[in-house]
């Protein structure tokens, strides 16, 4: 069983949830299917993404929906199922947004940026520390230039941001590990955090100006 006692185990959990987001869980579609369902709606791409974020906020704040994610309990982790469920919703949402922006979800660089979004408002600072400055648009070409060393650096920063050990027991600090704290506080907090993460993903993956 996986215990979230350090950054390595946290990133391992993120990898498992990311794979589940791409392949789907019982009762939920894949991230691509989720993205496609909103791309079919009327309006601009950013409006479609905004609608997706609002709906995922509702799901993250709904204990009824979370208890329906039966596949979560089969994951080999010793961590509250509700907490892991919220994180799954957030990862799947961000992956869907990346897909809607035209990015390849099987690219390790894209996966790293999906994890980055979980850091919420700290994401931009983490990118800058890694030497990546966001312009108006984040293009596939720019992502393709991200080195393996930079990916490792971003993952390390994300892990540090999300996880704070306490007494070696892997207790999550809700101040430093904002995306993982929601299940300990309540549905409203889950929804609010999911909204921040969704807005961060929109800022990274969805162009502010139309591509030419």
DALINLIN-V871897 format. One record per backbone hydrogen bond with DSSP energy under -0.5 kcal/mol. CO is the residue of the C=O (numbers start at 1). NH is the residue of the N-H. Records with the same first field share a line. If there is no record, write none. Layout:
CO->NH, NH
//
This chain:
1->3
2->78
3->5
6->10
7->11
8->12
9->13
10->14
11->15
12->16
13->17
14->18
15->19
16->20
17->21
18->22
19->23
20->24
21->31
25->28
30->34
31->35
32->36
33->37
34->38
35->38, 39
36->40
38->41
44->48
45->49
46->50
47->51
48->52
49->53
50->54
51->55
52->56
53->57
54->58
55->59
56->60
57->61
59->62
61->63
62->66
63->67
64->68
65->68
66->69
68->70
69->72
70->73
71->74
72->75
75->77
76->2
77->79
80->84
81->85
82->86
83->87
84->88
85->89
86->90
87->91
88->92
89->93
90->94
91->95
92->96
93->97
94->98
95->99
96->100
97->101
98->103
99->102
103->105
104->107
107->111
108->112
109->113
110->114
111->115
112->116
113->117
114->118
115->118
116->119
117->120
119->122
120->123
122->126
123->127
124->128
125->129
126->130
127->132
128->131
131->133
132->134
136->208
137->139
139->143
140->144
141->145
142->145
143->146
147->151
148->152
149->153
150->154
151->155
152->156
153->157
154->158
155->159
156->160
157->161
158->162
159->163
166->169
172->174
173->177
177->180, 181
178->181, 182
181->184, 185
182->185, 186
186->190
187->191
188->192
189->193
190->194
191->195
192->196
193->197
194->198
195->199
196->200
197->201
198->202
199->203
200->204
201->205
202->206
205->207
//
